[in-house]
């Protein structure tokens, strides 16, 4: 591997994965990701380059300043959902939206196809992805499941503690500021497996055309979320699972794909294959989506 030593001083927010764009010349951008557990105050870190033009595995040494005492807001995230009054400390959404826009294009607000969809997301954090669904898709409803207490990866990393202190209140304020009037948002607070079990036992249970799984990141937790979510997936609906690169999650995805005959894996480039897994329920969709995937 080639080492490039670049003494660039950066202020880093309290994100688990904080993408930093650093100009490497007039037309080249280098994107870095700070890995959890690697941040220390005023320490030089060696970070993996996510992209240097084309994908690269080279390493870069950066001098990073970390301030764990306060929350740093990301204005670009607010711009993504056209919400100047929204406040986001993390942006784990914008890199995914070009893929979502392509995959779900027939459900977009600009599509000529009729019908409205119901969206369920597991893991809502500050509401950025919820607002994106609500603003960009013909969503009738968005249901958000979260404890708003953070997962194990947040609770064990002191860099997240400032962001956790008023996480739920920040979600509420962002939703109030950015939710379109035509969309109904339902907030279900609690552990996902309990919330999902309760929803399955409702008579009748509500079905969802789009389900996004981005909650707990342990393999057992993801398996539980995915299997229970499939009970709530409408015919022809789409299920997207995020962060499939985490330990054990790829095995979970393979297990689900091989044991559930009513779903098929979406292998097209419209699904962000390196970080997400996308599935479609094999039934005829109640709201038209894609004739083939």
C-alpha contacts under 8 A as a table, 3 or more apart, distances in Angstrom:
res1	aa1	res2	aa2	distance
1	X	57	X	7.27
1	X	58	X	5.54
1	X	59	X	7.05
2	X	58	X	5.60
2	X	59	X	6.62
3	X	58	X	6.62
3	X	59	X	5.37
3	X	60	X	5.89
3	X	61	X	7.43
4	X	59	X	6.70
4	X	60	X	5.06
4	X	61	X	6.43
5	X	60	X	5.96
5	X	61	X	4.89
5	X	62	X	6.97
6	X	60	X	6.95
6	X	61	X	5.91
6	X	62	X	5.74
6	X	63	X	7.86
7	X	61	X	7.32
7	X	62	X	5.60
7	X	63	X	5.61
8	X	62	X	5.80
8	X	63	X	5.70
8	X	64	X	7.52
9	X	62	X	7.18
9	X	63	X	5.22
9	X	64	X	5.42
9	X	65	X	6.68
10	X	63	X	7.09
10	X	64	X	5.16
10	X	65	X	5.84
11	X	64	X	6.60
11	X	65	X	5.21
11	X	66	X	6.13
11	X	67	X	7.50
12	X	15	X	7.92
12	X	18	X	7.38
12	X	64	X	7.12
12	X	65	X	6.38
12	X	66	X	5.31
12	X	67	X	7.01
13	X	18	X	7.14
13	X	66	X	7.12
13	X	67	X	7.15
13	X	68	X	7.83
13	X	71	X	6.76
13	X	72	X	5.15
13	X	73	X	7.59
13	X	89	X	7.20
14	X	18	X	7.93
14	X	66	X	7.97
14	X	67	X	7.64
14	X	68	X	6.41
14	X	71	X	6.56
14	X	72	X	7.00
14	X	89	X	7.27
14	X	159	X	5.07
14	X	160	X	5.41
14	X	162	X	7.72
14	X	163	X	7.12
15	X	18	X	5.28
15	X	89	X	7.03
15	X	90	X	5.82
15	X	159	X	7.34
15	X	160	X	6.62
16	X	34	X	7.10
16	X	35	X	6.61
16	X	36	X	5.38
16	X	154	X	7.65
16	X	160	X	7.44
17	X	33	X	5.59
17	X	34	X	5.41
17	X	35	X	5.98
17	X	36	X	7.00
17	X	92	X	7.85
18	X	32	X	7.68
18	X	33	X	5.45
18	X	34	X	5.62
18	X	90	X	7.46
18	X	91	X	7.88
19	X	31	X	6.23
19	X	32	X	5.44
19	X	33	X	4.92
19	X	34	X	7.19
20	X	30	X	7.93
20	X	31	X	5.55
20	X	32	X	5.35
20	X	33	X	6.83
21	X	29	X	6.23
21	X	30	X	5.69
21	X	31	X	4.88
21	X	32	X	6.91
22	X	29	X	5.79
22	X	30	X	5.34
22	X	31	X	6.65
23	X	26	X	6.96
23	X	27	X	7.80
23	X	28	X	6.11
23	X	29	X	4.84
23	X	30	X	6.44
24	X	27	X	7.53
24	X	28	X	5.19
24	X	29	X	5.62
24	X	30	X	6.55
25	X	28	X	5.46
25	X	29	X	7.57
28	X	52	X	7.09
28	X	53	X	6.28
29	X	51	X	7.90
29	X	52	X	6.42
29	X	53	X	6.85
30	X	49	X	6.93
30	X	50	X	7.36
30	X	51	X	5.71
30	X	52	X	4.98
30	X	53	X	7.35
31	X	49	X	6.23
31	X	50	X	5.47
31	X	51	X	5.62
31	X	52	X	7.20
32	X	47	X	6.65
32	X	48	X	6.41
32	X	49	X	5.22
32	X	50	X	5.59
32	X	51	X	7.69
33	X	47	X	6.93
33	X	48	X	6.98
33	X	49	X	7.47
33	X	50	X	7.01
34	X	38	X	7.19
34	X	39	X	7.36
34	X	47	X	6.62
35	X	38	X	5.74
35	X	39	X	7.55
35	X	47	X	7.93
36	X	39	X	7.02
36	X	153	X	7.84
36	X	157	X	7.63
37	X	157	X	6.82
38	X	45	X	7.68
39	X	43	X	7.71
39	X	45	X	7.68
39	X	66	X	7.22
40	X	43	X	5.64
40	X	66	X	6.68
41	X	64	X	7.87
41	X	65	X	6.01
41	X	66	X	4.87
41	X	67	X	6.79
41	X	68	X	7.97
42	X	63	X	7.52
42	X	64	X	6.05
42	X	65	X	4.65
42	X	66	X	6.17
43	X	63	X	6.42
43	X	64	X	6.09
43	X	65	X	6.90
44	X	61	X	7.00
44	X	62	X	5.74
44	X	63	X	4.22
44	X	64	X	5.76
45	X	61	X	5.88
45	X	62	X	5.59
45	X	63	X	6.29
45	X	64	X	6.86
46	X	59	X	6.58
46	X	60	X	5.71
46	X	61	X	4.46
46	X	62	X	6.31
47	X	59	X	5.86
47	X	60	X	5.56
47	X	61	X	6.37
47	X	62	X	7.32
48	X	57	X	6.73
48	X	58	X	6.47
48	X	59	X	4.89
48	X	60	X	6.50
49	X	52	X	6.98
49	X	56	X	6.43
49	X	57	X	6.16
49	X	58	X	5.84
49	X	59	X	5.75
49	X	60	X	6.66
50	X	55	X	6.60
50	X	56	X	6.54
50	X	57	X	7.30
51	X	54	X	5.86
51	X	55	X	4.66
51	X	56	X	5.54
52	X	55	X	6.13
52	X	56	X	6.06
67	X	70	X	6.67
68	X	71	X	7.69
68	X	158	X	7.21
68	X	159	X	5.03
68	X	160	X	7.72
68	X	162	X	7.23
69	X	162	X	6.60
70	X	162	X	5.87
70	X	163	X	7.93
71	X	89	X	6.64
71	X	162	X	5.84
71	X	163	X	5.82
72	X	89	X	5.82
73	X	87	X	6.19
73	X	88	X	5.39
73	X	89	X	4.48
73	X	90	X	7.55
74	X	77	X	5.70
74	X	78	X	7.18
74	X	87	X	7.38
74	X	88	X	5.68
74	X	89	X	5.55
74	X	90	X	6.68
74	X	91	X	7.30
75	X	78	X	5.22
75	X	79	X	6.41
75	X	87	X	7.58
75	X	88	X	7.42
76	X	79	X	4.96
76	X	80	X	6.30
77	X	80	X	5.09
77	X	81	X	7.03
77	X	88	X	6.42
77	X	90	X	7.64
77	X	91	X	5.75
77	X	94	X	7.29
77	X	128	X	7.38
78	X	81	X	5.61
78	X	82	X	6.09
78	X	83	X	5.22
78	X	84	X	5.93
78	X	85	X	7.70
78	X	86	X	5.69
78	X	87	X	6.65
78	X	88	X	6.81
79	X	82	X	4.74
79	X	83	X	6.18
79	X	84	X	6.85
80	X	83	X	7.80
80	X	94	X	7.01
80	X	132	X	7.85
81	X	128	X	7.40
81	X	131	X	6.49
81	X	132	X	5.98
81	X	135	X	7.31
81	X	178	X	7.30
82	X	178	X	7.59
83	X	86	X	5.36
83	X	177	X	6.81
83	X	178	X	5.55
85	X	174	X	7.41
85	X	177	X	6.30
86	X	173	X	7.18
86	X	174	X	4.81
86	X	177	X	6.37
86	X	178	X	7.12
87	X	170	X	7.07
87	X	174	X	6.62
88	X	91	X	7.14
88	X	126	X	6.41
88	X	128	X	7.50
89	X	163	X	6.99
91	X	94	X	6.54
91	X	128	X	7.55
92	X	95	X	7.07
92	X	96	X	7.86
93	X	96	X	5.43
93	X	97	X	6.44
93	X	128	X	6.96
93	X	129	X	6.02
94	X	97	X	5.32
94	X	98	X	7.82
95	X	98	X	7.04
96	X	99	X	5.58
96	X	100	X	6.32
96	X	272	X	7.13
97	X	100	X	4.87
97	X	101	X	5.86
98	X	101	X	5.16
98	X	102	X	6.36
99	X	102	X	5.20
99	X	103	X	6.05
99	X	269	X	7.95
99	X	270	X	5.13
99	X	271	X	5.76
99	X	272	X	6.10
100	X	103	X	5.09
100	X	104	X	5.73
100	X	105	X	7.78
100	X	270	X	7.21
100	X	271	X	7.27
101	X	104	X	5.43
101	X	105	X	5.38
101	X	108	X	7.44
102	X	105	X	5.14
102	X	270	X	5.63
103	X	270	X	5.01
103	X	271	X	6.57
104	X	107	X	5.46
104	X	108	X	6.57
104	X	137	X	7.93
104	X	289	X	7.24
105	X	108	X	5.01
105	X	111	X	6.91
106	X	111	X	5.43
106	X	112	X	7.71
106	X	113	X	6.45
106	X	288	X	7.33
106	X	289	X	5.43
106	X	290	X	7.19
107	X	111	X	6.41
107	X	113	X	7.34
107	X	116	X	7.76
107	X	117	X	7.65
107	X	137	X	5.55
107	X	138	X	5.80
107	X	288	X	7.85
107	X	289	X	6.57
108	X	111	X	5.32
108	X	136	X	5.78
108	X	137	X	4.22
108	X	138	X	5.68
109	X	136	X	5.89
109	X	137	X	5.19
109	X	138	X	5.06
111	X	114	X	7.94
113	X	288	X	7.12
114	X	287	X	7.62
114	X	288	X	7.86
115	X	138	X	7.49
115	X	287	X	5.79
115	X	288	X	7.86
116	X	138	X	5.14
116	X	139	X	5.45
116	X	140	X	5.43
116	X	287	X	7.03
117	X	138	X	6.18
117	X	139	X	4.80
117	X	140	X	5.53
117	X	141	X	7.08
117	X	208	X	7.32
117	X	209	X	5.78
117	X	210	X	7.56
117	X	287	X	6.91
118	X	139	X	5.79
118	X	140	X	5.66
118	X	141	X	4.92
118	X	142	X	6.10
118	X	207	X	7.60
118	X	208	X	4.98
118	X	209	X	5.51
118	X	210	X	6.63
119	X	133	X	7.62
119	X	139	X	6.88
119	X	141	X	6.10
119	X	142	X	4.66
119	X	143	X	6.18
119	X	208	X	5.59
119	X	209	X	6.16
119	X	210	X	4.87
119	X	211	X	5.90
119	X	212	X	7.97
120	X	142	X	5.79
120	X	143	X	4.75
120	X	144	X	6.18
120	X	145	X	7.79
120	X	208	X	6.33
120	X	210	X	6.31
120	X	211	X	4.72
120	X	212	X	6.31
121	X	124	X	6.68
121	X	130	X	7.40
121	X	142	X	7.59
121	X	143	X	6.31
121	X	144	X	5.24
121	X	145	X	6.28
121	X	211	X	5.61
121	X	212	X	4.55
121	X	213	X	5.98
121	X	214	X	7.38
122	X	144	X	6.24
122	X	145	X	4.82
122	X	146	X	6.38
122	X	192	X	6.88
122	X	211	X	7.84
122	X	212	X	6.16
122	X	213	X	4.93
122	X	214	X	5.57
122	X	215	X	5.29
122	X	225	X	7.87
123	X	144	X	7.10
123	X	145	X	5.83
123	X	146	X	5.06
123	X	213	X	6.86
123	X	214	X	5.01
123	X	215	X	4.11
123	X	216	X	7.63
124	X	127	X	5.31
124	X	128	X	7.52
124	X	129	X	7.01
124	X	130	X	6.76
124	X	144	X	6.01
124	X	145	X	6.62
124	X	146	X	5.96
124	X	148	X	8.00
124	X	214	X	7.78
124	X	215	X	7.77
125	X	128	X	7.72
125	X	146	X	7.21
125	X	148	X	6.41
125	X	150	X	7.78
125	X	167	X	7.11
125	X	168	X	7.72
125	X	171	X	6.84
126	X	167	X	6.52
126	X	168	X	7.24
126	X	170	X	6.17
126	X	171	X	4.30
126	X	174	X	7.18
127	X	130	X	5.09
127	X	131	X	6.11
127	X	171	X	5.31
127	X	174	X	6.53
127	X	175	X	6.47
128	X	131	X	5.32
128	X	132	X	6.36
129	X	132	X	4.94
129	X	133	X	6.33
130	X	133	X	5.32
130	X	134	X	6.25
130	X	142	X	6.92
130	X	144	X	7.39
131	X	134	X	4.99
131	X	135	X	5.94
131	X	175	X	6.96
131	X	178	X	6.53
131	X	179	X	6.09
132	X	135	X	5.24
132	X	136	X	5.83
132	X	137	X	7.92
133	X	136	X	5.49
133	X	137	X	5.46
133	X	139	X	7.02
133	X	142	X	7.65
134	X	137	X	5.94
134	X	138	X	7.37
134	X	139	X	5.67
134	X	141	X	7.71
134	X	142	X	6.86
134	X	179	X	6.67
134	X	180	X	6.79
134	X	183	X	6.47
135	X	138	X	7.96
135	X	139	X	8.00
135	X	179	X	7.24
135	X	180	X	6.50
139	X	142	X	6.98
139	X	183	X	6.35
140	X	182	X	7.10
140	X	183	X	5.20
140	X	184	X	6.42
141	X	183	X	5.34
141	X	184	X	4.61
141	X	185	X	5.69
141	X	186	X	7.56
142	X	183	X	7.24
142	X	184	X	6.34
142	X	185	X	4.83
142	X	186	X	6.34
143	X	185	X	5.69
143	X	186	X	4.61
143	X	187	X	5.95
143	X	188	X	7.32
144	X	185	X	7.47
144	X	186	X	6.21
144	X	187	X	5.01
144	X	188	X	6.00
145	X	187	X	6.41
145	X	188	X	4.94
145	X	189	X	5.95
145	X	190	X	7.11
145	X	191	X	7.89
145	X	192	X	6.33
145	X	195	X	7.26
146	X	188	X	6.71
146	X	189	X	5.32
146	X	190	X	5.84
146	X	191	X	6.62
146	X	192	X	6.64
146	X	215	X	7.40
147	X	150	X	7.02
147	X	189	X	5.14
147	X	190	X	4.43
147	X	191	X	5.72
147	X	192	X	7.77
148	X	164	X	7.86
148	X	167	X	6.15
148	X	168	X	5.31
148	X	189	X	7.33
149	X	164	X	6.59
149	X	167	X	7.41
149	X	168	X	7.87
150	X	153	X	7.73
150	X	154	X	5.51
150	X	155	X	6.37
150	X	164	X	6.74
151	X	154	X	5.30
151	X	155	X	6.26
151	X	215	X	7.87
151	X	216	X	6.25
151	X	217	X	7.95
152	X	155	X	5.14
152	X	156	X	6.07
153	X	156	X	5.67
153	X	157	X	6.44
154	X	157	X	5.32
154	X	158	X	7.59
154	X	160	X	5.54
154	X	161	X	7.35
155	X	158	X	7.08
155	X	160	X	7.14
155	X	161	X	7.00
157	X	160	X	5.87
157	X	161	X	7.29
158	X	161	X	5.17
159	X	162	X	7.10
160	X	163	X	5.45
160	X	164	X	6.26
161	X	164	X	5.03
161	X	165	X	6.33
162	X	165	X	5.39
162	X	166	X	7.97
163	X	166	X	6.63
163	X	167	X	6.14
164	X	167	X	4.88
166	X	169	X	5.37
166	X	170	X	6.11
167	X	170	X	5.15
167	X	171	X	6.25
168	X	171	X	5.01
168	X	172	X	6.25
169	X	172	X	5.04
169	X	173	X	6.21
170	X	173	X	5.11
170	X	174	X	6.08
171	X	174	X	5.18
171	X	175	X	6.16
172	X	175	X	5.25
172	X	176	X	6.16
173	X	176	X	5.11
173	X	177	X	6.13
174	X	177	X	5.08
174	X	178	X	6.00
175	X	178	X	5.29
175	X	179	X	5.29
176	X	179	X	6.03
179	X	183	X	6.99
180	X	183	X	5.67
181	X	184	X	7.70
188	X	195	X	7.01
189	X	195	X	7.72
190	X	194	X	7.16
190	X	195	X	6.38
191	X	194	X	5.60
191	X	195	X	6.26
192	X	195	X	5.03
192	X	196	X	5.88
192	X	215	X	7.60
192	X	225	X	6.84
193	X	196	X	5.21
193	X	197	X	6.03
193	X	224	X	6.62
193	X	225	X	6.33
193	X	228	X	7.50
194	X	197	X	5.16
194	X	198	X	6.18
195	X	198	X	5.15
195	X	199	X	6.27
196	X	199	X	5.02
196	X	200	X	6.16
196	X	225	X	7.78
196	X	228	X	6.36
196	X	229	X	7.01
197	X	200	X	5.12
197	X	201	X	6.30
197	X	228	X	7.11
198	X	201	X	5.20
198	X	202	X	6.51
199	X	202	X	5.31
199	X	205	X	5.98
199	X	206	X	7.28
200	X	205	X	5.44
200	X	206	X	7.91
200	X	228	X	7.95
200	X	231	X	6.90
200	X	232	X	6.80
201	X	204	X	7.75
201	X	205	X	6.54
202	X	205	X	4.69
202	X	206	X	7.76
205	X	232	X	7.30
206	X	232	X	6.82
207	X	232	X	4.82
207	X	233	X	5.56
207	X	234	X	5.06
208	X	211	X	6.53
208	X	232	X	6.11
208	X	233	X	5.15
208	X	234	X	5.21
208	X	237	X	7.00
209	X	233	X	6.23
209	X	234	X	5.24
209	X	235	X	7.59
209	X	236	X	7.30
209	X	237	X	4.29
209	X	238	X	6.18
209	X	287	X	7.74
210	X	233	X	7.29
210	X	237	X	5.71
210	X	238	X	4.90
210	X	239	X	5.88
210	X	240	X	7.87
211	X	229	X	7.29
211	X	233	X	7.06
211	X	237	X	7.96
211	X	238	X	6.41
211	X	239	X	4.79
211	X	240	X	6.31
212	X	239	X	5.96
212	X	240	X	4.88
212	X	241	X	6.02
212	X	242	X	7.58
213	X	222	X	7.84
213	X	225	X	7.02
213	X	226	X	7.03
213	X	239	X	7.65
213	X	240	X	6.19
213	X	241	X	4.75
213	X	242	X	6.15
214	X	217	X	7.63
214	X	241	X	6.43
214	X	242	X	5.33
214	X	243	X	7.31
215	X	222	X	7.46
215	X	225	X	7.96
216	X	221	X	5.57
216	X	222	X	6.18
217	X	221	X	6.49
217	X	222	X	6.13
217	X	243	X	7.71
217	X	246	X	7.05
217	X	249	X	7.92
218	X	221	X	5.13
218	X	222	X	6.13
218	X	246	X	7.94
218	X	247	X	7.50
218	X	248	X	7.51
218	X	249	X	7.51
219	X	222	X	5.21
219	X	223	X	6.07
219	X	247	X	7.15
219	X	248	X	5.25
219	X	249	X	5.28
219	X	252	X	6.53
220	X	223	X	5.09
220	X	224	X	6.17
221	X	224	X	5.19
221	X	225	X	6.21
222	X	225	X	5.03
222	X	226	X	6.03
222	X	249	X	7.16
222	X	252	X	7.44
223	X	226	X	5.27
223	X	227	X	6.04
223	X	252	X	5.91
223	X	256	X	7.89
224	X	227	X	5.37
224	X	228	X	6.01
225	X	228	X	5.41
225	X	229	X	5.87
226	X	229	X	5.01
226	X	230	X	6.21
226	X	241	X	7.81
226	X	256	X	7.97
227	X	230	X	5.34
227	X	231	X	7.09
227	X	256	X	7.48
228	X	231	X	5.45
228	X	232	X	7.28
229	X	232	X	5.24
229	X	233	X	6.43
230	X	233	X	5.03
230	X	239	X	7.94
233	X	237	X	5.81
233	X	238	X	7.46
233	X	239	X	7.53
233	X	281	X	7.25
234	X	237	X	5.03
234	X	281	X	7.32
234	X	285	X	7.39
234	X	286	X	7.54
235	X	281	X	5.68
235	X	282	X	6.76
235	X	283	X	4.55
235	X	284	X	5.73
235	X	285	X	5.04
235	X	286	X	6.48
236	X	280	X	6.09
236	X	281	X	4.59
236	X	282	X	5.58
236	X	283	X	4.82
236	X	284	X	5.12
236	X	285	X	3.75
236	X	286	X	6.92
236	X	289	X	7.75
237	X	280	X	5.66
237	X	281	X	5.28
237	X	285	X	6.35
238	X	278	X	7.06
238	X	279	X	5.65
238	X	280	X	4.55
238	X	281	X	6.47
239	X	278	X	5.69
239	X	279	X	5.05
239	X	280	X	6.30
240	X	276	X	6.75
240	X	277	X	5.73
240	X	278	X	4.48
240	X	279	X	6.44
241	X	244	X	7.00
241	X	276	X	5.47
241	X	277	X	5.13
241	X	278	X	6.39
242	X	275	X	6.26
242	X	276	X	4.57
242	X	277	X	6.73
243	X	246	X	5.96
243	X	249	X	7.80
243	X	275	X	5.17
243	X	276	X	5.86
244	X	249	X	5.15
244	X	250	X	5.59
244	X	253	X	7.79
244	X	274	X	7.68
244	X	275	X	5.31
244	X	276	X	5.51
244	X	277	X	6.82
245	X	249	X	6.52
245	X	250	X	6.63
245	X	274	X	7.43
245	X	275	X	5.93
246	X	249	X	5.67
246	X	250	X	7.67
247	X	250	X	7.61
248	X	251	X	5.46
248	X	252	X	6.55
249	X	252	X	4.91
249	X	253	X	6.29
250	X	253	X	5.10
250	X	254	X	6.30
251	X	254	X	5.10
251	X	255	X	6.10
252	X	255	X	5.09
252	X	256	X	6.19
253	X	256	X	5.19
253	X	257	X	6.11
253	X	277	X	7.32
254	X	257	X	5.11
254	X	258	X	6.15
255	X	258	X	5.28
255	X	259	X	6.14
256	X	259	X	5.34
256	X	260	X	5.97
257	X	260	X	5.83
257	X	261	X	7.63
257	X	263	X	7.22
257	X	264	X	7.04
257	X	265	X	6.87
258	X	261	X	7.30
260	X	263	X	6.08
261	X	264	X	7.47
262	X	281	X	5.88
262	X	282	X	5.55
262	X	283	X	7.71
263	X	279	X	6.23
263	X	280	X	5.44
263	X	281	X	4.42
263	X	282	X	5.42
264	X	279	X	5.46
264	X	280	X	5.40
264	X	281	X	6.56
264	X	282	X	6.70
265	X	277	X	7.60
265	X	278	X	6.00
265	X	279	X	4.52
265	X	280	X	6.56
266	X	271	X	6.96
266	X	277	X	7.65
266	X	278	X	5.31
266	X	279	X	5.35
266	X	280	X	6.78
266	X	293	X	5.88
267	X	271	X	6.91
267	X	273	X	7.50
267	X	278	X	7.71
267	X	293	X	7.43
268	X	271	X	6.02
268	X	293	X	6.61
269	X	272	X	6.71
269	X	273	X	7.31
271	X	276	X	6.99
271	X	277	X	7.08
271	X	278	X	6.25
272	X	275	X	6.00
272	X	276	X	5.44
272	X	277	X	7.37
273	X	276	X	5.29
273	X	277	X	6.13
285	X	288	X	5.62
285	X	289	X	6.90
290	X	293	X	6.52
